[in-house]
Structure formats: C-alpha cells, structure tokens
C-alpha cells in the first residue's frame, strides 16, 4: 500500500510506536565506494530488514598492503534471522565486491539482474572455496515481495549494463533508492533511465529518496555513450598505426563501441586482460555483443598488420599488474607498441590513482606513442548525474524527504543544498552508522549503529582498528631496527650483538654506520646498568628499545620501530 506523504500525522505517530520504517547505511555515505545499506520495517525488537548492495572500496597509500576494504556488517549479522534478502542495484565492485566474502555471515538469498548474476558467478563464485550463494535473477519493471517490503526494479542508465533503481514500498510509504544512475537516452548498450516509470512513481507519492551525489559539483548534463562512440570511431579510423584503448572492464557500452569502430574500418579487436575477458563472456551470454566479429586473443597480436589491429586493454587506473602497465614498460609477453601508435584512455582517473596513471603515460611518451585522454577528445563520460539531471530526477519523483548518498561530505552537503533549493520539505545529511526513521512528518536520526571497515590483507581479513596497518605506515616512514643480545647468568654480554637496520639511511651526517650507532647505544646502556637488572630479560628488552630509538633519533631526527631480543645463556 502506498500512503500519501501528507496524510494525518496523528495516525503516523501512533504507527511509529509499533511499526517504523528505518534506513541505516553501513557504507557509501561520506565516501565514494563500499556501498551497503539497510532498510528496516516493524517494531524495534522484531524489525525485518533488507540489505541493498554489498560493495568494496580499494586500499591506497594510507593502507599499505591492503587490497580491498569492506564494510563492517556486525550490526546486521547480529540480526541475521530477521534479514530477508540482499538486493543488488548493479554489478560494479563498489556495490558487489564484498558480497561473496561477507555472505557466509548472513546466508540469505541474493536478488540481482542477469548481468550482475553473471559477473558475480564468473568473478567470485568459481574461485576455490567460494560459498554457494543463492542468486535470484530479477527483471526490470517487476516487483518482488520481502516480508513487509515490496521492491520494484526500475531501469536506470549507468556505465554498466542493467543498473536499477529500487522503489521500496512499505505500509508507511515508498522509498526510492536510486543507486548509481544518469540520464542517457542512447546508452549504446543497456537500457535508458525509465523516465515514465519514475514520473508515475512521483505521482503515486514518494516518502523519501536516497540519491546519488557523485557529480553534484558539475553543472549541466552529462554527454551520452553514443557521443563517445562517435569520437572513438573517428580516432580509430584516422590512426596511422596500432590503436590501444584502455577502459573500465565493466563498461560494455565502451567495449561494443570500440568493436563496432574496428569492424567498420577493417581492424581486428585483440582483448588483453583477464578482467575484460570475463566481462565480455558475460556480456555475450546476455546478448549485448551480438552481430560483432569474434574478438582475438593476445597471442594473435603479433600476426596482425599495424593498421589492422585495435587492442582493448585493462589497466586504465595504473594497476601495476594490468596489461597496460606491462606494455608501457615493454614487459608484456605478447603485446608491444611502437612510435606513432595511439593509446586512448577511455576512462576517468579515480582520485588517488593519478601518480600511477601518470607513470604509465610518461613511459608511453618516452616511446613516442601518441596519448589521447578526455582532456583532448570526448573519449569518456561519467555514469553519474550532473546537477541538471539531478534536478530532473527531483522534478519527476518529488520526494517528501531527501537523503544524499554515494559521496564524500562535500558532495553530500552540496546535494543537500540543491534539494533545499528544489523545495524538498525535509533534507538530512547522514553518514555511515546513522539510523534514520522516515515518517510523514519528516526524518529523524534515532540511533547510531556500529560501523567500520574490514581490510582484506592477503588471505586474511582484519579489523581497521587492528594495529597492523598503523605499524606498516610507521615502518614505511622510519624503518625498523632489530637487535639480538645474549646475556649469561652473571649478567654479562655473551658474544657480539646481532643488528639489522632496514629502511634507515646507510650513514649518519658524520659518516658513521647506523649499525655502529645501535651497537654503541646498547653497549653503553648495558655497561651502565646494574647486573641484577641485566638479568631481567623483559626490563632489559624495553631499555634497549628505548635507548636505540633515542640514539637513532639524535642522529637522524626520526624514531624507527625497534625490536630487541634478549637471550639468556
């Protein structure tokens, strides 16, 4: 049942004492990435829940050694018996990347489109030891029942096929969870945003909208994928030698645009990169790459004339093990480029990846390879709405409550200002862990829940509060010194010290070795220490570590990590 947001507030107040509609983001608010959100309905002690998306963000310089970062889901894990399902809006990693890793904590059915199901199965579920996640394929325009929730999947355009907004209906009212979207009437692959259905939803009455904020700082309307396809076709047609195009592996529209351009000017498409191979396999199964010539493998590259080849490459974000980085360093076993060849970066550099991408571009430039980016030509468009598109969405939906999502604090606050300018009655800037109650009277924060980050560290998962990552940052800044000393039963030093300094300069300003600095500091300490105290291994260890840190700091101005081992002989 859909309720008019302007209905009698006394009825709503009485309902709130028993049945509440709540929204609680576990990730994705106050950041871009790691999207995971909960919707709950019912009285607090027996509330039923659905979860929307379960994504990752990626480690960076501030998290050395960490590959992926996942949301801490302990709040819903403790309420697993009341979780009715996980609903996926689309198949980008920041929306599905944590699903397989975290699913064993929840063990509920997952609902997603055919393309998302194919990528989840191909990328994750075929790995050794992967859990048997029950995937239910949904169709756009259809509604599915989850206890007190009825969830309708609504088509939206985005930079990956089969993206959906969710109309979540409850006895209190309807919430529109937009997911990632833009307005593009010619998306090249996939469906355009369903303006008619969104207008109808607005006419029915929308209590709250949780909406993408990524491009709120950008004026106007985003160009479409068809415009990019025209540019790519011209750049490929006019290239004198080889052409290499690097883009996000998940952007099937871009893959198809390159393949069509190559076909039309008599070139073969060589695909290089496992991630792109997997996406292409799923896209073919979904019929998104029909009527195109077969793609070629990397092994065929060397047999094709320079003017007859287009490479589709992974590595647009500077990933060191991806195809483009290896090609730029002339280390790829099958692919090489020559002066005069053309490399097109059909992508946007994600903040934090600028240096890695710059290294690749510099390496290509040194080989006199032509580099084309979106600064020179329209070779990339975002999958997120600019301000005019957001205004259009608000005009269609006319929500009673607006909650900005999918953005850093600057994006969320700017989105809130926009919503207020558009006369949305109730606007609230929330962040991860805020539990919000939606009523016809507005929105209130009613609780804080435990949220956080889980680091994927090799084969292990560690809590963000663990000392591992801070220790690594300290090691990267000031190195480590290890000292081993043997003490006999009389408190005398037995033999020479074993010293290892890693990450320190080789010499002090006076030209002394830091090994000698450490050695002198330890010997001075022990010689001036009463023998009784020398026979206390723990006390001696602590004293050595303090003395060594102090001695090195005096010579260097930095305090390394120091580890001392005291051996009794």
Secondary structure, DSSP 8 states (H G I E B T S, - for coil): ----TTS-HHHHHHHHTT-EEEEEEEESBSBSS--EEEEEEE-GGG-EEEEE---EEE--GGGTT--EEEE--HHHHTTGGGEEEEE-S---HHHHTTHHHHHHHH---EEE-HHHHHHHIIIIITSTT-----EEE--TT-EEEETTEEEEEEEEB-SSSSEEEEEEE-SS-EEEE--S-B--S--SSS----HHHHHHHHHH--SEEEEE-TTTTS-S----HHHHHHHHHHHHHT-SS-EEEE--TT-HHHHHHHHHHHHHTT-EEEEE-HHHHHHHHHHHHTTTTTTS---B-GGGGGGS-GGGEEEEES-TT--TTSHHHHHHTT--SS----TT-EEEE-S---TT-HHHHHHHHHHHHHTT-EEE-TTTS-----SS--HHHHHHHHHHH--SEEEEESB-HHHHHHHHHHHHHTT-SEEE---TTEEEEEETTEEEEEEE----EEEEETTEEEETTSHHHHHHHHHHHH-EEEEEEEE-TTS-B-S--EEEEESS-SB-TTS-BHHHHHHHHHHHHHHTS-HHHHT-HHHHHHHHHHHHHHHHHHHHS---EEEEEEEE-
